[in-house]
């Protein structure tokens, strides 16, 4: 429970690079979020159904199912459509950013990212 008695917000980290997962897990847990991890696209799709996170930090270059496909599937599913999506990727070309946002991402953060910037984005989208 959070200090105000409410259940903590759930964040799904969909990332296949272990050092990034460890850093993100630490940051998010320190901020009071309940954290879940998926390391490929299929795990991510299953976790979206079972965990029902408030927000997903979504790497585009996931094995098995690409992040753009995951984003499109979330937005097409009425039961999942309310999940906030932050694309977190090394792909920072304008066309990729535009595609991610057009597919329904709420924010697009490029790697390497600043932790303050990322946490501000998370708080802006789902609160603390």
C-alpha positions as CSV (number, residue, x, y, z in Angstrom):
1,X,0.0,0.0,0.0
2,X,1.1,3.5,-0.7
3,X,1.3,6.1,2.2
4,X,-2.3,7.2,1.4
5,X,-3.6,3.7,1.7
6,X,-4.2,3.1,-2.1
7,X,-2.6,0.3,-3.9
8,X,0.6,1.3,-5.7
9,X,0.5,2.0,-9.4
10,X,1.7,-0.9,-11.5
11,X,4.5,-0.5,-14.1
12,X,5.5,-3.1,-16.6
13,X,9.1,-2.8,-17.9
14,X,9.2,-4.4,-21.3
15,X,13.0,-4.5,-21.9
16,X,15.5,-7.2,-22.9
17,X,18.7,-5.5,-21.8
18,X,19.4,-6.7,-18.2
19,X,21.3,-3.6,-17.1
20,X,18.5,-1.3,-18.1
21,X,15.9,-3.5,-16.4
22,X,17.9,-3.4,-13.1
23,X,18.2,0.4,-13.3
24,X,14.5,0.9,-14.1
25,X,13.4,-1.5,-11.5
26,X,15.4,0.3,-8.8
27,X,14.2,3.7,-9.8
28,X,10.5,2.7,-10.0
29,X,10.5,0.7,-6.7
30,X,12.2,3.6,-4.9
31,X,9.4,5.9,-6.2
32,X,6.8,3.5,-4.8
33,X,5.6,1.7,-7.9
34,X,4.8,-2.0,-8.1
35,X,7.1,-3.3,-10.9
36,X,6.8,-6.2,-13.2
37,X,9.3,-7.2,-16.0
38,X,8.9,-8.8,-19.4
39,X,12.0,-9.5,-21.5
40,X,10.4,-10.3,-24.8
41,X,7.3,-9.4,-26.8
42,X,5.4,-12.5,-26.0
43,X,6.0,-12.1,-22.3
44,X,4.9,-8.5,-22.6
45,X,1.6,-9.4,-24.2
46,X,0.9,-12.0,-21.5
47,X,1.9,-9.6,-18.7
48,X,-0.4,-6.9,-20.1
49,X,-3.3,-9.3,-19.8
50,X,-2.4,-10.7,-16.4
51,X,-0.9,-7.7,-14.6
52,X,-3.0,-5.0,-16.2
53,X,-0.3,-2.3,-15.5
54,X,-1.1,1.4,-15.3
55,X,1.9,2.1,-17.5
56,X,4.3,0.1,-19.7
57,X,7.9,1.2,-20.4
58,X,8.1,-0.4,-23.9
59,X,11.3,-1.1,-25.7
60,X,10.7,-1.2,-29.5
61,X,13.4,-3.8,-30.2
62,X,12.0,-6.7,-28.2
63,X,12.6,-10.3,-29.3
64,X,9.6,-12.2,-30.7
65,X,7.1,-9.4,-31.0
66,X,8.2,-5.8,-32.0
67,X,7.2,-2.9,-29.7
68,X,5.3,-1.1,-32.5
69,X,3.1,-4.3,-32.8
70,X,2.6,-4.4,-29.0
71,X,1.6,-0.7,-29.0
72,X,-0.9,-1.3,-31.8
73,X,-2.4,-4.4,-30.1
74,X,-2.9,-2.5,-26.8
75,X,-4.7,0.4,-28.4
76,X,-6.9,-2.0,-30.4
77,X,-8.0,-3.9,-27.3
78,X,-10.8,-2.1,-25.4
79,X,-9.8,-3.8,-22.1
80,X,-6.1,-2.6,-22.4
81,X,-6.6,0.7,-24.2
82,X,-6.3,2.7,-21.0
83,X,-2.8,1.5,-20.3
84,X,-0.3,4.4,-20.7
85,X,2.6,3.5,-23.0
86,X,6.0,5.1,-22.8
87,X,8.2,4.0,-25.7
88,X,11.8,3.7,-24.4
89,X,14.2,3.0,-27.3
90,X,17.4,3.9,-29.0
91,X,15.4,4.5,-32.2
92,X,15.2,8.3,-32.2
93,X,14.6,9.2,-35.8
94,X,11.7,11.5,-36.5
95,X,9.9,8.9,-38.5
96,X,10.1,6.3,-35.7
97,X,8.9,8.9,-33.1
98,X,6.0,9.8,-35.3
99,X,5.1,6.2,-35.9
100,X,5.2,5.4,-32.2
101,X,3.0,8.3,-31.3
102,X,0.6,7.5,-34.2
103,X,0.2,4.0,-32.9
104,X,-0.9,5.4,-29.6
105,X,2.2,5.8,-27.4
106,X,1.7,8.5,-24.7
107,X,5.3,9.4,-24.7
108,X,8.5,8.6,-26.6
109,X,11.9,8.6,-24.7
110,X,15.1,7.9,-26.4
111,X,18.1,6.0,-25.0
112,X,20.3,7.0,-23.4
113,X,17.7,8.7,-21.2
114,X,17.9,10.9,-18.2
115,X,16.4,9.3,-15.1
116,X,14.8,12.6,-14.0
117,X,13.2,13.1,-17.4
118,X,11.9,9.5,-17.4
119,X,10.5,9.6,-13.9
120,X,8.9,13.0,-14.6
121,X,7.2,11.4,-17.6
122,X,6.0,8.4,-15.6
123,X,4.6,10.7,-12.8
124,X,2.9,13.0,-15.4
125,X,1.1,10.0,-17.0
126,X,0.1,8.0,-13.9
127,X,0.9,10.0,-10.8
128,X,3.0,8.6,-7.9
